[in-house]
Amino acid sequence: MANAEKVAAVAELTERFRGSSGAVLTEYRGLTVAQLAELRRSLGDNATFAVVKNTLTKIAVTEAGLENQLSSLLGGPSAVAFVDGDVVEAAKGLRDFAKANPLLVIKGGVLDGKAMSPSDIIKLADLEPREVLLAKLAGAMKASLAGAAATFNALPVQMAQLAEALRAKRSATEGSAAEGSAAEGSAAEGSAAEGGAAPDSDTTPEPGGEG
């Protein structure tokens, strides 16, 4: 490979590592061309599978800032699955193909800049697909909104009941106050009547005396 071709290949790999949400390094020793084509089809739109040269890939991962995460994995015949779609679905595709074709060995990878071991990738494959998780999240949000709507719908009724209770309490308080005022008025009228009456006198003193 000429120098210009190597530079172009490194630049392309570097861009793939930078632009992909994740990358999984594998060893494909012993797999046929037909099997590799089957693997590419199984990944669909979630990932692209590319056979790479270790020397060029080591330069690319260094330039992409992933040397610590990936350089140690570049040994033997290497191929990289660059994840462009659902990372869970891509991990499932690789896991299932490796089960059916043990010659494909998952060596590790990187997801959003963080290193992943083979067991991490298998755990990722065991997760539910993105669509299922989103559907569950939407269902939970819908249930929460329904509960909130029921609460809001109940508020006018509760407010009306509270207003009626306050009105009844106010009426009862005003009624008690009116009865108390009437009773005090009657008592005051009785006291006034008793104080204004003239005392009775049976005899009137006669002027002078017997002469």
C-alpha positions as CSV (number, residue, x, y, z in Angstrom):
1,M,0.0,0.0,0.0
2,A,1.4,3.4,-1.0
3,N,2.0,6.1,1.5
4,A,-0.9,8.2,0.1
5,E,-3.2,5.2,0.4
6,K,-2.1,4.5,4.0
7,V,-2.7,8.2,4.9
8,A,-6.2,8.1,3.4
9,A,-7.0,4.7,5.1
10,V,-5.9,6.1,8.5
11,A,-7.9,9.3,8.0
12,E,-11.0,7.2,7.1
13,L,-10.6,4.9,10.1
14,T,-10.0,7.9,12.4
15,E,-13.2,9.5,11.2
16,R,-15.1,6.3,11.6
17,F,-14.0,5.9,15.2
18,R,-14.8,9.6,16.0
19,G,-18.1,9.6,14.2
20,S,-19.5,6.3,15.5
21,S,-21.4,6.0,18.8
22,G,-19.4,2.8,19.5
23,A,-17.0,0.3,18.0
24,V,-16.5,-3.4,18.7
25,L,-13.2,-5.1,17.9
26,T,-13.4,-8.8,16.9
27,E,-11.2,-11.6,15.6
28,Y,-12.5,-13.4,12.6
29,R,-9.8,-16.0,11.9
30,G,-11.3,-18.9,10.0
31,L,-14.6,-17.3,8.9
32,T,-15.4,-17.6,5.3
33,V,-16.3,-14.7,3.0
34,A,-19.9,-16.0,3.0
35,Q,-20.0,-16.0,6.8
36,L,-18.7,-12.4,6.9
37,A,-21.4,-11.3,4.4
38,E,-24.0,-13.0,6.6
39,L,-22.7,-11.1,9.7
40,R,-22.9,-7.8,7.8
41,R,-26.5,-8.6,6.8
42,S,-27.4,-9.5,10.4
43,L,-26.1,-6.1,11.7
44,G,-28.4,-4.3,9.2
45,D,-28.5,-0.5,9.7
46,N,-27.2,-0.7,13.3
47,A,-23.5,-1.2,12.4
48,T,-21.0,-1.7,9.6
49,F,-18.4,-4.5,9.8
50,A,-14.9,-3.8,8.3
51,V,-11.8,-5.9,8.2
52,V,-8.8,-3.7,9.1
53,K,-5.0,-3.7,9.2
54,N,-3.7,-3.5,12.8
55,T,-0.8,-1.2,12.0
56,L,-3.1,1.4,10.4
57,T,-5.9,0.9,13.0
58,K,-3.4,1.6,15.8
59,I,-2.5,4.9,14.3
60,A,-6.2,5.7,13.8
61,V,-7.3,4.9,17.4
62,T,-4.4,7.0,18.7
63,E,-5.5,10.0,16.5
64,A,-9.1,9.5,17.6
65,G,-8.0,9.6,21.3
66,L,-8.9,5.9,21.9
67,E,-5.4,4.5,22.3
68,N,-5.9,3.4,25.9
69,Q,-9.2,1.8,25.2
70,L,-8.4,-0.1,22.0
71,S,-4.7,-0.4,21.1
72,S,-4.2,-3.5,23.3
73,L,-7.0,-5.3,21.4
74,L,-5.4,-5.0,18.0
75,G,-3.7,-8.4,17.7
76,G,-4.4,-11.2,15.2
77,P,-6.8,-10.8,12.2
78,S,-9.0,-7.9,13.3
79,A,-12.3,-6.5,12.1
80,V,-14.3,-3.7,13.6
81,A,-18.0,-3.3,13.9
82,F,-18.7,0.5,13.8
83,V,-22.0,1.1,15.5
84,D,-24.1,3.8,13.8
85,G,-27.6,2.8,14.9
86,D,-29.0,1.1,18.0
87,V,-26.0,-0.1,20.1
88,V,-28.2,-2.7,21.8
89,E,-29.3,-4.2,18.5
90,A,-25.7,-4.2,17.2
91,A,-24.5,-6.0,20.3
92,K,-27.3,-8.6,20.0
93,G,-26.3,-9.2,16.3
94,L,-22.7,-9.7,17.2
95,R,-23.5,-11.9,20.2
96,D,-26.0,-14.1,18.3
97,F,-23.6,-14.5,15.4
98,A,-20.7,-15.4,17.7
99,K,-22.9,-18.1,19.3
100,A,-23.7,-19.7,16.0
101,N,-20.2,-19.1,14.7
102,P,-17.6,-19.5,17.5
103,L,-14.8,-18.4,15.2
104,L,-16.0,-14.8,15.6
105,V,-14.4,-13.7,18.9
106,I,-15.5,-10.4,20.5
107,K,-12.4,-8.9,22.0
108,G,-13.9,-5.7,23.4
109,G,-14.8,-2.2,22.3
110,V,-15.7,1.3,23.2
111,L,-19.0,3.0,23.7
112,D,-19.2,6.8,23.9
113,G,-15.5,6.9,24.6
114,K,-15.6,4.4,27.4
115,A,-13.9,1.0,27.2
116,M,-16.1,-2.1,27.2
117,S,-15.0,-5.7,27.9
118,P,-16.5,-8.7,26.1
119,S,-18.7,-9.3,29.1
120,D,-19.9,-5.7,29.0
121,I,-20.9,-6.1,25.4
122,I,-22.8,-9.3,26.2
123,K,-24.6,-7.5,29.0
124,L,-25.5,-4.7,26.6
125,A,-26.9,-7.3,24.2
126,D,-29.2,-8.6,27.0
127,L,-30.9,-5.3,27.4
128,E,-34.3,-4.7,25.8
129,P,-34.3,-2.9,22.4
130,R,-34.5,0.9,22.3
131,E,-38.1,0.8,20.9
132,V,-39.3,-1.4,23.8
133,L,-37.7,0.8,26.4
134,L,-39.1,3.9,24.8
135,A,-42.6,2.3,24.7
136,K,-42.3,1.5,28.4
137,L,-41.2,5.0,29.2
138,A,-44.1,6.4,27.2
139,G,-46.5,4.1,29.1
140,A,-45.2,5.2,32.4
141,M,-45.4,8.9,31.4
142,K,-49.0,8.4,30.2
143,A,-50.0,6.7,33.5
144,S,-48.5,9.6,35.4
145,L,-50.3,12.2,33.2
146,A,-53.5,10.3,33.7
147,G,-53.1,10.4,37.4
148,A,-52.3,14.1,37.3
149,A,-55.4,14.8,35.1
150,A,-57.6,12.9,37.6
151,T,-56.2,15.1,40.4
152,F,-56.8,18.3,38.5
153,N,-60.4,17.2,37.5
154,A,-61.1,16.5,41.2
155,L,-60.0,19.9,42.3
156,P,-63.1,21.9,41.2
157,V,-65.4,19.5,43.1
158,Q,-63.2,19.7,46.2
159,M,-63.1,23.5,46.0
160,A,-66.9,23.6,45.7
161,Q,-67.3,21.3,48.7
162,L,-64.9,23.5,50.6
163,A,-66.7,26.7,49.6
164,E,-70.1,25.2,50.7
165,A,-68.6,24.1,54.0
166,L,-67.2,27.6,54.6
167,R,-70.6,29.1,53.7
168,A,-72.5,26.8,56.1
169,K,-70.0,27.6,58.8
170,R,-70.4,31.4,58.3
171,S,-74.2,31.1,58.3
172,A,-74.1,29.2,61.5
173,T,-71.7,31.7,63.1
174,E,-73.9,34.7,62.0
175,G,-77.1,33.0,63.2
176,S,-75.5,32.4,66.7
177,A,-74.4,36.1,66.8
178,A,-77.9,37.3,65.9
179,E,-79.5,35.2,68.6
180,G,-77.0,36.5,71.2
181,S,-77.8,40.1,70.2
182,A,-81.6,39.6,70.5
183,A,-81.2,38.1,73.9
184,E,-79.1,41.0,75.1
185,G,-81.7,43.5,73.8
186,S,-84.5,41.8,75.7
187,A,-82.5,41.9,78.9
188,A,-81.8,45.6,78.5
189,E,-85.5,46.5,77.9
190,G,-86.5,44.6,81.1
191,S,-84.0,46.6,83.2
192,A,-85.1,49.9,81.9
193,A,-88.8,49.2,82.7
194,E,-87.9,48.3,86.3
195,G,-85.9,51.4,86.9
196,G,-88.6,53.9,85.6
197,A,-91.6,52.8,87.8
198,A,-92.7,55.3,90.7
199,P,-92.9,53.9,94.2
200,D,-96.5,53.4,95.6
201,S,-97.7,55.6,98.7
202,D,-100.8,54.9,100.8
203,T,-100.8,58.1,103.0
204,T,-100.2,61.8,102.5
205,P,-99.0,63.9,105.4
206,E,-101.6,66.5,106.6
207,P,-100.4,70.1,107.0
208,G,-100.3,71.6,110.6
209,G,-101.8,70.0,113.7
210,E,-104.7,70.4,116.1
211,G,-105.0,73.7,117.6
